[in-house]
Every structure is written in C-alpha cells, then in structure tokens.
Amino acid sequence: MKKILFIVIDGLGDNPVKMFGGKTPLEAAKTPNLDLMAKNGFCGSLEPFMFESQDAPTSEDAHIALFGFDPKRYSLGRGIFEALGAGIPLKSKDVAIRINFATVDSNLTIKDRRAGRIENTQALINDLNRIKIKGVKIFVKKAWGYRAVLRLRSTKDISPEITSNDPREIFKQPLKIKAKNKSRSAIFTAQLLNEFVLKSHEVLKNHFINQERKKSGLPPANFLLLRGAGRFKKLPSFKKVWAMKACCVAGGNLYKGIAKFLGMEVVKVKGANGGINTNLKEKINTAKKCLKKNDFVFLHIKAADCLAEDGNCAGKKSFIEKIDRHLKPLLNLNNSDIIITCDHRTDCNKKMHAKGNVPFLIYENQSNGIESFSEKSCNKPVMPSRLFIKFIVDLQKK
C-alpha cells in the first residue's frame, strides 16, 4: 500500500466574498499546483462533523472525525487537546480548559476576544500561577499566541461539566460560568472558576505588560475567556485502528494534542507555528522526510483559519497562494498519495466557522474530470468526513 501525506489546511473552505466578485478566497486565489493535483487526482467534497446542537463545526471535533473516529464517543473538550499539545501532564481526575487572553473595558465589556492576538504572554502567565484558591492547584501554561491552557487539580471532586464565560462576540460582557448539571462537583468547579476569573482580572488589569501595551496603543490582555473544559480518557490508537504508523507535523498545540491523543509521534519543526509566518518550507520538507519512516504523515497548516476569523479576506487569499507555491516539491513524490482537505469552512464575512461542505483532493494519478481545486468544482462525490480515511484506504486497495 502507498504511503499517505495527509494535509489539512485549517479553515480553507469559505463562502462567497463580495471583494472577489462572489468567489471564495480559494476560488479567487491563483493555485496552479493545487489545480494540477486536482486535474490529475480524485476530488470531491466532505461534510464536516458537527453536533446537532452546534451552529458550526469545531476544530477539535472536525479533526477527530477526519481521522475516522466518532466525536460522539471521543469529544473530550478542547482543553484536553490543548493541554496535551502544550505538554502538560494530566491525571485522570484533572480538568483542562482552553484560555483566550482578551481585552475588556472598565465596564467589563469585551473589546477584543484575542487581545490583539498578543504573543508576549509569559510574564502574565507567571503571575496568574501565583493565584491561590483553597483546595485547588491551578496551573496555567502558554499554548501559542493569545492562547493558554488552565489545568485544575483538586482534593475535592471537580468536573468538566461547566459552561464557558465566552459569549463569542465583542461588545458583550463575559458570561458567568455555570454548572451544566446539579452535581456538587460541577457546581463547585463553576464557583472556583468564576473566582479565578475575577482574581485573574485583578492581576492582569494593572500588569506592566498591559501598561506597556496601552502606551503603545495596543489592546491590553486584561481578561481570560475560558471554554472547552474536558477530562482525559484513552481510545484505540490511529495505528491500531488503521494499521498505519503515523506522525504529525503541526504548529498549533490543538493539532499536536489531537495527534498525541491518537498515538501519533509529533515531530518538532523550527519556526512552525499557527501564524502566517510559519515555516512552511521546513514543515513540508519535514513531512516529506517523515514518509520514509511512517505510513501516514499528518501535516497541519493553520493561518488561513486565523485570517478568516479576523475578516482578512485578502490575507486569506494571499496565504492560500503562499501554500500553493510551497506545495510544488510534493508533485513528484514516489509511492505516496497526497491528500489535501480542510476541517471546516471559516467565513471571512462573519469572522467565524461556518456550515458547509469542504473540498478534498487525492493526488494519485487518476482523475474524475475536475479542472481546479475549489468548493464549487469539487462538489461530488459528497461523503461524511468520518468516512474519509476508510475511503482512502479502500481506494488504495483497488
């Protein structure tokens, strides 16, 4: 069986954009290498996984499904995957939660959910780790950029069954964290997190880092938005389920964490991160080298999603073109299939994840008549994302 290079371009899919004459950023982008692979490959459309209660797919659940696992069984909460990706040790009763550094005004109205995408957060985190709450061990660690991870460890029972304080919109006040059920552990956890959020605001609002940011005209990182609470559990590894030795090349901690959760080796790459300045050349070169010792290499590229969430349509188009230029060395891979897709659509107009199918291509010297790689051209066949890996494996057996 051929080896597989599985490339996920996060948030690649989109909806029509007025500035591109009704085209999506992918349709508007000049992508000769993606188009060449589409013409000489098998293309179609994936239906990203999402729960019925959700308005749009989440990155964590969409990725779990892409690897052929059922998120209904293995949806642990984003905090767990972020913690694994950040290298935080977890015990079975720990609760892990994803943090966004955010900006609020004096009335606690959210002005920026990402604090200007602040990156210099370590001094802030150091002081957050000095916060004491009786009966609870609090540990905060940087993830990347404006993101961090909170681990709770307690002598009392704690629970991931709590709500987020993130309203997911600006010009609103943070929500109160609540228990999702009437259990003592959930009620206790919600109370301690509300206390932690208030204490953290007191630490952050006058912090020297934020004073410097305000002097420079930058939004201060003076509030914490918490979501994705979870607790760790094990599942069968990717290798055991699909009989393929796998590794991961990624910059974002979430994707490293998902890979670790699935038993994949995570390969470090200098300069790899979740931003537009990620070292694409070295990430792709590393992925190629990893094919020598692995049957399956997961290569994750993040920034298209971030640019869309910022409403930067032109930036998303430009980054897609940058990715395409760096894909050229992959066109002549021997004994390997290149799979390219994304986890979900990220809508530049609405600045958020969106419903809708996403394109895929399998570059393997057979074609179903597609001329270009885009949402519109790669619209058939359609399949649920959870069945995609099985489809690829079955295709290789023919």
C-alpha positions in Angstrom: 0.0 0.0 0.0 1.2 3.5 -0.8 2.2 6.0 1.9 -0.1 8.9 2.7 0.7 12.6 3.2 -2.5 14.0 4.7 -2.5 17.8 4.5 -5.2 19.7 6.4 -5.4 23.4 5.6 -7.4 24.7 8.5 -10.4 26.8 7.6 -9.6 26.7 3.9 -13.2 26.5 2.8 -15.2 29.7 2.8 -18.4 31.4 1.4 -18.5 33.9 -1.5 -16.9 37.2 -0.8 -18.0 40.5 -2.4 -14.5 41.8 -2.9 -13.7 38.8 -5.1 -16.8 39.2 -7.3 -18.7 36.5 -5.5 -15.8 34.0 -5.4 -14.4 32.4 -2.3 -10.8 33.2 -1.3 -9.8 29.7 -2.6 -11.6 30.3 -5.9 -10.1 33.7 -6.3 -6.5 32.6 -5.4 -4.0 31.6 -8.1 -3.2 28.0 -7.2 -1.5 26.3 -10.2 -0.1 23.4 -8.1 -3.4 22.6 -6.3 -5.2 22.8 -9.7 -2.6 20.5 -11.2 -3.1 18.0 -8.4 -6.9 18.3 -8.8 -6.7 17.6 -12.6 -4.6 14.6 -12.0 -6.3 13.3 -8.9 -9.6 12.3 -7.5 -11.7 15.1 -6.0 -14.9 15.5 -4.0 -16.5 17.1 -1.1 -16.6 16.4 2.6 -19.3 17.1 5.1 -17.5 18.3 8.3 -18.7 16.7 11.5 -20.8 18.9 13.9 -23.2 18.1 16.7 -26.8 18.9 16.2 -26.7 21.5 18.9 -23.8 23.4 17.2 -24.1 26.3 14.8 -20.9 25.3 13.1 -18.1 22.7 13.3 -15.4 23.0 16.0 -11.8 22.3 15.0 -11.3 19.5 17.6 -14.4 17.5 16.6 -13.9 18.1 12.9 -10.3 16.7 13.2 -11.3 13.7 15.3 -13.8 12.8 12.6 -11.3 13.4 9.8 -9.1 10.6 11.3 -12.1 8.2 11.3 -13.1 8.4 15.0 -16.5 9.2 16.3 -16.6 12.6 18.2 -19.7 11.4 19.9 -17.5 9.0 21.8 -14.3 10.9 21.9 -15.3 14.6 22.3 -13.2 15.3 25.3 -13.3 19.1 25.3 -10.8 21.3 23.6 -8.9 22.0 26.8 -7.6 18.4 26.9 -6.2 18.5 23.4 -4.6 21.9 24.1 -3.1 20.6 27.3 -1.6 17.5 25.5 -0.2 19.7 22.8 1.4 22.0 25.3 3.0 19.1 27.1 1.0 19.4 30.3 0.9 16.2 32.4 -2.6 15.1 33.1 -4.1 12.8 35.8 -7.4 11.1 35.3 -9.3 13.5 37.6 -7.7 16.7 36.3 -9.8 19.2 34.3 -8.2 21.2 31.5 -9.6 24.3 29.9 -8.6 26.5 27.0 -7.9 30.1 27.7 -8.1 33.2 25.4 -6.4 36.3 26.7 -8.9 39.0 25.9 -9.5 42.8 26.3 -12.3 44.3 28.3 -13.0 47.9 29.2 -13.7 49.3 32.7 -17.3 48.1 32.5 -16.1 44.5 31.6 -17.4 44.8 28.1 -15.3 42.7 25.7 -13.5 44.8 23.1 -11.2 42.1 21.6 -11.6 38.4 22.2 -7.9 37.8 21.4 -6.3 40.9 22.9 -4.9 42.0 19.5 -3.5 38.5 19.0 -0.9 39.1 21.8 2.1 36.8 21.7 4.1 38.0 24.7 2.1 36.4 27.5 4.7 34.5 29.6 5.1 37.2 32.2 1.3 37.4 32.5 1.1 33.6 32.9 3.8 33.6 35.6 1.7 35.9 37.7 -1.5 34.0 37.1 0.2 31.0 38.5 0.6 32.8 41.8 -3.2 32.9 42.3 -4.3 30.8 45.3 -7.8 29.2 45.7 -8.3 26.9 48.7 -8.4 23.2 47.9 -7.3 23.7 44.2 -4.0 23.6 42.4 -4.1 26.0 39.5 -1.6 25.7 36.7 -1.5 27.9 33.6 0.8 27.3 30.6 1.2 29.1 27.3 -0.2 27.4 24.2 0.7 29.8 21.4 -0.1 33.5 20.8 -3.0 34.7 22.8 -3.9 31.2 23.9 -3.1 29.3 27.1 -4.2 26.2 29.0 -5.6 26.0 32.5 -5.2 22.7 34.5 -7.2 22.3 37.6 -6.2 19.6 40.2 -8.1 19.4 43.4 -8.5 17.4 46.6 -12.3 17.8 46.0 -14.2 16.4 43.1 -14.1 18.7 40.1 -16.0 18.4 36.9 -15.6 19.4 33.2 -19.4 19.8 33.1 -19.4 23.6 33.2 -20.2 26.3 30.7 -17.9 28.9 29.1 -17.7 32.5 30.0 -17.0 33.5 26.4 -20.1 35.0 24.6 -18.2 34.6 21.3 -19.0 38.2 20.4 -17.4 41.6 21.1 -19.3 44.4 22.8 -20.8 42.0 25.2 -19.9 41.2 28.8 -18.3 37.9 29.8 -20.8 35.2 30.8 -21.0 33.7 34.3 -19.6 30.2 34.3 -22.4 27.7 35.4 -22.7 24.1 36.1 -24.3 22.0 33.4 -25.9 19.7 35.9 -26.8 19.7 39.6 -23.8 17.7 40.8 -21.8 19.1 43.6 -18.6 18.7 41.6 -19.9 20.8 38.7 -21.3 23.5 41.0 -18.0 23.6 42.9 -16.0 23.8 39.7 -18.1 26.6 38.3 -17.8 28.6 41.5 -14.0 28.2 41.7 -13.6 29.2 38.0 -15.7 32.3 38.5 -13.5 33.2 41.5 -10.3 32.5 39.4 -11.5 34.7 36.5 -12.2 37.6 38.9 -8.8 37.2 40.6 -7.0 36.9 37.3 -8.6 40.2 36.1 -7.2 41.9 39.2 -3.8 40.5 38.4 -3.9 41.4 34.7 -5.5 44.9 34.6 -2.5 46.7 36.1 0.2 44.4 34.9 3.3 46.1 33.5 2.9 44.2 30.2 -0.6 45.7 29.8 0.6 49.1 30.8 3.2 49.0 28.1 0.7 47.8 25.6 -1.7 50.6 26.4 1.1 53.2 26.0 1.8 51.6 22.6 -1.8 51.8 21.5 -2.3 48.1 21.8 -5.2 46.3 23.4 -4.3 45.0 26.9 -4.7 41.3 27.7 -6.6 42.0 30.9 -9.2 39.3 30.9 -9.5 35.5 30.5 -12.1 33.8 28.4 -12.4 30.1 29.3 -14.0 27.3 27.2 -13.6 23.7 26.2 -13.4 22.1 29.6 -12.5 18.4 29.5 -11.1 15.4 31.2 -8.7 12.9 29.7 -9.6 9.3 28.6 -7.9 6.8 26.3 -9.0 5.4 22.9 -7.6 2.9 20.5 -4.6 4.5 18.6 -4.7 5.5 15.0 -2.1 2.8 14.3 -4.3 0.1 15.9 -7.4 1.1 14.0 -5.9 1.8 10.6 -2.8 -0.3 10.7 -0.6 2.6 9.7 2.3 4.1 11.6 1.6 7.8 11.8 3.3 11.1 12.8 2.3 14.7 12.9 3.9 18.0 11.7 2.0 21.0 13.1 2.5 24.4 14.7 -0.7 24.7 16.8 -1.0 23.0 20.1 -4.5 21.8 19.5 -3.4 19.7 16.5 -0.3 18.4 18.3 -2.6 17.4 21.1 -5.1 15.6 18.9 -2.1 13.7 17.3 -0.8 12.7 20.7 -4.3 11.6 21.7 -4.4 9.4 18.6 -0.9 7.9 19.4 0.9 9.8 16.6 4.5 10.9 17.1 4.7 14.7 17.0 7.7 15.9 15.0 9.2 19.3 16.0 9.9 21.8 13.2 11.9 25.0 13.8 9.8 28.0 13.1 6.5 26.1 12.9 3.6 27.9 14.5 0.0 28.7 13.8 0.6 32.1 12.2 1.1 33.5 8.7 4.9 33.5 9.3 5.0 29.7 10.0 8.0 28.0 8.4 6.0 26.4 5.5 9.1 25.3 3.6 10.6 23.4 6.5 7.2 21.9 7.5 6.8 20.5 4.1 10.4 19.3 3.9 10.0 17.6 7.3 6.7 15.9 6.2 8.5 14.5 3.1 11.3 13.1 5.3 8.8 11.6 7.7 7.3 9.5 4.9 10.5 7.4 5.0 9.7 6.0 8.4 5.9 6.4 8.6 2.9 5.1 6.6 0.8 8.2 7.3 2.0 11.8 7.9 -0.5 14.4 9.1 0.6 17.9 8.1 -1.4 20.8 9.5 -1.4 24.4 8.3 -3.3 26.9 10.4 -3.2 30.5 9.3 -6.0 30.6 6.7 -8.4 30.0 9.6 -7.0 32.8 11.7 -7.1 35.3 8.8 -10.7 34.4 8.1 -11.6 34.9 11.8 -10.0 38.3 11.5 -12.1 39.1 8.4 -9.0 39.4 6.4 -10.2 38.1 3.0 -7.3 39.4 1.0 -4.9 37.9 3.6 -6.5 34.5 3.4 -6.4 34.5 -0.4 -2.7 35.6 -0.3 -1.8 32.9 2.3 -3.6 30.2 0.2 -1.4 31.3 -2.8 1.7 31.1 -0.5 0.8 27.5 0.5 0.3 26.6 -3.2 3.8 27.8 -4.1 5.3 25.7 -1.3 3.5 22.5 -2.5 5.5 22.3 -5.7 8.2 20.0 -4.2 5.5 17.4 -3.5 4.4 16.9 -7.1 6.9 14.2 -7.7 6.7 12.1 -4.5 7.3 8.4 -5.2 5.0 5.7 -3.8 2.9 8.2 -1.9 -0.6 9.7 -2.2 -1.1 13.3 -1.3 -4.4 14.1 0.4 -5.4 17.8 0.7 -8.6 19.0 2.5 -9.7 21.1 5.4 -11.6 20.6 8.7 -14.4 23.2 8.1 -15.2 26.4 6.4 -14.2 29.7 8.1 -16.3 32.6 6.8 -14.4 35.8 6.2 -17.5 37.8 6.2 -18.8 36.6 9.5 -15.4 36.0 11.0 -16.3 32.6 12.3 -16.6 28.9 11.5 -19.4 28.2 9.2 -21.6 25.2 8.0 -20.9 23.9 4.5 -19.1 21.1 2.7 -15.4 21.4 2.0 -13.3 20.2 -0.9 -10.8 17.4 -1.0 -8.3 16.1 -3.5 -6.4 12.8 -3.6 -3.4 13.2 -5.9 -2.8 9.6 -7.1 -2.7 9.6 -10.9 -6.4 9.1 -11.6 -8.9 11.8 -12.4 -12.7 12.4 -12.1 -12.6 15.3 -14.5 -12.0 18.2 -12.1 -10.2 21.3 -13.6 -9.5 23.3 -10.4 -9.4 22.9 -6.7 -12.3 24.8 -5.0 -15.5 24.5 -3.1 -17.6 24.8 -6.3 -15.6 22.5 -8.6 -15.0 19.7 -6.0 -18.6 19.2 -5.1 -19.1 15.5 -5.9 -18.9 12.9 -4.5 -20.0 14.0 -1.1 -19.2 12.0 2.0 -19.2 12.5 5.8 -15.7 13.4 6.9 -15.6 10.5 9.4 -15.7 8.0 6.4 -12.8 9.7 4.5 -9.9 7.7 5.9 -11.7 4.5 5.2 -12.5 5.7 1.7 -8.8 6.5 1.1 -7.6 3.1 2.5 -10.2 1.2 0.3 -9.2 3.3 -2.7 -5.6 2.2 -2.3 -6.6 -1.5 -2.2 -8.2 -1.3 -5.6 
